[in-house]
Amino acid sequence: MDILGIPAGELLLHDSNIGRVSLRPGGVGRNIAQQIAQLGHCCTLLTVFGNDPLADALCASCARLGIDITHALLAEGNTCVYLCLHEQSGDMLAAVNDMRLTDQLTVSYAADHMEQINAADLCVLDTNPPADTVRYVAEHAAVPVLLDTVSCAKLDRARAALPYLTAIKPNLMEARALTGENEPAKCAEVLVRRGVRHVFISLGADGLLCADARTSRLLPVERLSAAAKTGAGDALCAGLAVALACGESTLECAKYGMLCAAAFLEKEEEE
């Protein structure tokens, strides 16, 4: 569950700021699943829910959206929560996540559900499960795998999976930490050399860098938005996933992902 705060004016640190606070279903994997479902595609979410009212709300939301959670794990413990403070511009200032429950997503759980994964057109994987689970799914998937790196704090869970990935979507900070390079194009080169076929590096207001073994291209953002940006990267990833599942090229996947992110931000502005 996401708890998002955005101030009405300039953010003052070490003080209580007047602004807007929202509570909404979140989580990288669930957000991507929502966007895929809203694009009109069937989507199964393999995840874990706690045993509290927040979990009840999340399950009800998935049901309304048409996300299949038949195979999700129900466990003792508090539902995962993401607490984020935005600047007035909508960019994230800081966030705290409590995802301890995702430790329940073990290799054994993944092994029991590889049949469901391999029956799909594509598997979207994030780095919230333990590292050995992330690697196991990437290595044993018979379908293309797109990894969302989530955050720098969880990059170690992505490293061993790199040779098995079809595609990866980090932001620039994550790409730098993952590769040791500074320039986006150099980061992409390293990831391609490590076995990733399609690389998509989100550069925020500077756009999206897409690359494969043959090409590298920067797609600019056409219009900046003042809406809170939390969720835009997940909408981007959902667009990439749909296009990859349809067999589109790296560039066409990037274009569709950018369209999905722009549509998400436009909807956020309206609300």
N, C-alpha and C positions, 0 to 999 in steps of 0.2 A: 504494500500500500504506500502510495506517495503522499507526503505532506510537503506542500510547496508554499513558500512565502516570497512575495515580491513587494517592495516598498512603494509607497505613493510618490515619494520624492527621493532626493539623494540619500543613499544609505549611510546611516551613522553607526559606526561600530561601537560596541560596548554600551548600547542604549536600546530601548524598545522603540521600534519604528512603526509608525502608522502605515498600513498597507493592506494587502489582500492575502489571505491564507486559504488554500484549497486542499481538500482531501479527496484523492481519486485513485482508482485502481492503477497499479504501475508494475514495475519490474521489467527489465530489458526484454526477457523472453516473452512475457505476457503482452507487453506493448507491441512487440513485433507481430505476435499472433493476432492481436486485435486489428492491426492495420492490414494484415493479409486477409483476414476474414472480411473486413470492410471493403476490400478490393474485389470481393466476390469469390474467393477461393476457399476450399476446404482446408482446415487447419487443426491438427492435433497438438495439444500442449502437454508435454511430459515435465512435470514439476512437482513441488511438494507444498501442501497446505497445512497450516497449523490447526489447532482446535480452539479457536477464539472467534469472536464476532467479526473481526476483520476478514478472516478466512471465509466465513459465510457470505460476506459481501462480495469478495473476489469470485467465489464460485458462482454466485448468482449473476454477476456481471458477465462471466464467461458464457454462461448458459444463454443470456440475452443476446450476446454477440454471435452465437453459433460456434464457439470454440469448443472442440471436443476435449473434455478433461476426464474421460472414462478411465484412462490409465494413470491419472495423477495419484501421487502418494499422499495419504493422510497420516500425519504424525503428531505426536505430543509435542507441544511447544508453542511459542509465540510466532505469529505470522511475520514474514519478512517485511521490514519497513525501511523506506528511503526518505530521509529528511533533507530538504534542499532549501537554501536561501539564495535568491536571485538578486542581482543588481536591478536598478530601475530599467536598464536597457533590455532586460530579459535574460542576460547571460548569467550562468551559474557563478556565484561567488564562492560558496563552500557547500559541502554536503556530508552527511553521515549516513552510512547504511548499516543495518543490522540484518545480515543474511545467514545467521548461524544455522537456521533450519535447513538450508540447502546442503549441509554436510550429510543429510539423509539420502541425497541423490548419489548413491554408491555405484561402483562398478557392477555389483550384483543387480541393482535395480536397472541399470542400463542394459546389461546382458539379457535380462528378462523381457526387454522391450525393443530389442533390435529388429524383431519381425515387423513391428509397427513403423519403425524408422525406415526400414528398407522397402516398405510398401509405398512410401511417399515419393514424390518427384524430387524433393530436396529436403535436407535437414539443416535447420538453423540452430547453431550451438552458441551458448554464451559461456563466460568463465565464472559463473556463480557456483556450479558444482565443483567438487574436489578435482585436483589436477589429473589424478589417474582416471577419473570418469570422463573428463574432457578428452583425454588422449584415447581412451578405449572407444568412445563413440566415433571419433574422427577416423581411427584406424580400421574399425570394423564396419563402417557404413558402406553400403554398396551403391549409395546414391551420392550426388554432389553435396558437399558440406560447406556452409558459409558460417564463419566464426565472427561474432561480435566480441571484441576484447573487453568491453565494459569499463575497465578502469586500470590505471597504472598499478594499483595495489594488487591486482589479480593477474598481472601479465605472466607470472611464472606458471600459471595454469595453462597458458597458451603455447609456451615454447615447444614442448615435446610434441604437440599436435601439428605443428607447422607443415611437416612433410606430407601430411595426409589431407590437407585442406584444399578445396577447390577455390575458395575465396576467403578474404578477410577484410573486416571493416574496423580499423582503429581510427581514433582521432590523432592529431599530429603529436600531442604529448605522448600518447601511448606508442605510436610508431617510432618516435625517437628513443623511448626507453627500451623498446623491443629490439631495435637494430643497432643502437649506438651511433647512428647517423643524425645529422641535423636538418639537412635539406629534404623536403618531402620526396623529391624524385629519387634521391639516394636511398631513402628509407624503403621506397617501393622496390628499387633494384635488389636490395638485400633480401626482402621478403620473397621476391620472385626466385632468386637464387636458392632460397631455402625450400623451394618446392611449391609455393602458393601460386596458382595459375592466374588468379584475378585479384588485384589489390585495389582497394578503395580507401583512400585516406581523407577523412573529413577535416577540412581546414576552417570550419566555422564560417565567419563572414567572408573569408577568402575563397570559399568554394570547395570543390571536391577534386582530388587528384585520383585518376584511374590509370592503372598500368597493368600490362602483362608482358610476356617475353618479347613482344614485337613493338609495342607502342606505349607511350605515356602521354597523358593529356590532362590539362587543368580545365575544369568546368567552373566558371564564375557563378556567384549568386546573383540572380537578376534583380532581386529586390530585398532590401534588409527589412526585418520585422522587429517590432518592439515587444512582441509577445514573449512569454517565458519559453526558453528554448528546450526545457526538459521534455523529452519525447520526440523531438524533431529528428534526432539521430536514429531513433528506433523506426520512425516512418521511412527514413532513408533506407535503412537496412531491409525493411519489408519490401520496398520497391525493388531493391537489388535482388532479393530472394525470388520474387515472382519472375523477374526478367531472366535470371539465371536458370530457373526451372523451365522456362520456355526456350532455352538454348540461345539467348541473345548474346551478342558480342560484349566485350568489356565496356566499350564506349556506350553502347545502347543501354546496357544495364545501369551505367552511371547516370545517363540522361533520365531514365525512368525513376531511379531513386531520388534524384533531385526534384523531379516533379512531385513525387509523393511527399517529400519533406516540405516543399513550398505549399502544397495543399493543406498539410497539417498546420503550419504556422498561420495560414490565412484563416483557418477555422478557429484557431486559438485567439486571434485578434477579434473575431466576431463575438466570441464569448466573453 
